[in-house]
Amino acid sequence: MLIIGVVGGIASGKSFVSASFKELGAFVLDADRTGHQVLDLPDVQRQIRTNWGDSVFRTDGSVDRRKLGEIVFHPTDGEAELSKLEKITHPLIRKILEGQVEKLELSGDFPAAILDAPVMFKAGWNDFCDQIVFVESSEADRCRRATERGWSELEFAKREASQVSIEIKRAKSDWILMNGGSKRGLHEQIAQLWAQLISVENK
């Protein structure tokens, strides 16, 4: 089974690309969703409480991701705090993703799996992808989409700074999809790339 990683800047259109691949027959591995699930694990919650106290928990005992985000994406000392969190969560996320891939390969139900992971290179998850697709989108377009989601420009900048640079993501990718026009145009690019990748995989 072909494993395709999807990368790009914040709000570049990665979710749309992943959803389009799903429509074409792929299974989508959502690293963000898996990361949220990991925060519900008792051992992870224990370590979070040890590092950042009760203030990052809701009254029902769940992790308040917004409050935790304010700490790990803080403009001055957030980098060190984010590193602590990633050391707690990234190995567990990888383990879950690898388990999902193993089950998919055994099932034989899908020709490809799409790994949508904003921290793909930072976490080293690109090493179990066969191909990496970069979604190209201008900073202005990405910032506009992020603010439409309710983010401030400052939050956009902080989140962007916490990730591997756009230049490195692009350079480490095998394919580039241009998200600067219509959704229809982007979907056509995705369909063409899908046909090419699946054709090569089946040879």
N, C-alpha and C positions, 0 to 999 in steps of 0.2 A: 504494500500500500504506500502510495506517494504521500509524503508529509510536506505541506507547503506552509511556510511561515509568512505572515503578513505584518509588515512593519511600516512605520511612517511617523510623522510628527503628530502631536496632539490635534485632534479634530481634523485629521487629513482625509478621513473617509474610510478608515480601516474596517469599521463595522459594516458599512455598505458593501465593501469588497467581499468580506467574509460571507455576508448574507447572499450575495450574488453567486459565489462559489457553491453555497449550500443549495441554491435553486438548481444548479447544474449537476448536483449529485454528490457533493462532498459532505463530510461530517465536520462540524465546527467545534474545535476545542477552545473554549473561552477561558483564557488564563485569568482575566479580571474576575469573572464569576467564581472561579475556583479559589482565587485569593480571598474573596469575601467569605466563602464557605470555610476556609482555613481559620478565619478569625473566630469561628464558633467552636473550635476544638478546645477542650478544657486545658490542655497543656499550653497551647498558644495563649489563651486568655490569662493563664497564671503568669507566664513570662511578661505579657504586656502589663499586667497589674504591677509586677515587681519593678518594671522599668519606668512606668509612667503614672502609676497610682490609680485610685478609684475615679478620678475626674474624667477619664476617657471611657467610662462605662455608663450605660443607661441604667435606669432603675430596674429594668427587667434582667439585668446581668449581661446583656449583649454589649459588644464593643461599639462605641459611638465613633464611626469612621470619620465624621466631620471633625470632631474634636482631636482625634488622633492625627488626622491630616494637618490640622493647624500646627501641630508640634513637628511632625516629620518634614513638612514643607515650609517651615519657618525660614525667612530670608537670611537670618544670621547663623543660627546653629542647627538648622534643620538637617543638613547633610549628614552629620554624625548620628542624629536620631533616626533618620531614614535608614542608614546603614545597619543600625541595631535591629530595626524592624525587619529588614530584608533578610538578615541572617536567621531570624526566627521563622519567617514564612516561606522564603524561596525554596529551600530544600523540600519542604512538605508539598508545595505546589507542584514542583517538578515530579515528585514521586506519584502524585495523583494523576498528572498528565501522562506520564509514562505508563501507568496502569491502564488508563483509558485507551492509549494507543495500542497496547498489547491486546486488549479485548477486541478492538476494532479489527486488528490484523487477523486474529483468530476467527472472527465472524465472517470475514470476506464479503461483507455487505456494502462496502464503500470503496471506490477506486482511489480516493484520496481523503486526507484529513487536513483541515486548515487550522493552524495555530495562530490565533489572534492574541498577541502579547506585547503590550507597550514596552516592557522591559526585556524584550527578547535577547538582545546582545549583552545587556548589563547582567542578566541572570545566567547567561550561557546556555539558554534553551535552544539556540540556533543549531547546536551540535547534533540534535536529533531531527533536524529538518533536512529534506532532500533539496528543496528549492526555497529561496527567500524572495518575496515580492515586496517591492517598495512602492508605497502610494505617494506620489508627488503632488503637493498642493502648496500654494504660496502661503507665506506667513500671514498675510492680510486676510486671506480666505479662512485660514484656520482659526485665527483670533476672532473673526466675525462669528464663525460657527460656535466657538467656545462661549462667547458672550451671549449668544442666542440660547445656550443651554443654562444660562444663569451664572456663569463664571465671570469674575472681574478680570480686567486685563492684567492686573498684578498676579492673580492666581494662575492665569494662563502662563505668564512668564516664569513663575516659580516652578510649576509642574514641568514646563519645558526644560528648565535648567537642571532638573533632577534626573533627566534621561540622557542617554547617549546622544551625541549631536546628530543633527539631520545629515550632515556630510558623511559621517561614519556609517550611519544606517544605509545611506544610498550606496556608498562604496562597497559595502559588504553584501549587497543584494544582487541577485541574479537577473531580476526583471524589474522594470519600472512601469507603473500604470500612471497615466496623467489624469489627475482629477482637477481640471481647470475649466471644464465646460459643463455640458449637460450630464445628468445621470444616465441618460440613454447612451451617450457617447462613451461614458466610463464602462457601462455594462457591456457594450460591444467589444471594448478592449479586453474585458475579463473573459468573455465568451471565446474570443480568439486565442487568448493565452491558455485557457482551460483545454481547448481542443488540441493545442500544440503539446502541452504537458502530458495529457492523457495518451496522446498518440505515441509520444516517445516512451512513456512508461510501459505501454503494451507491446512494444517491439521486442 
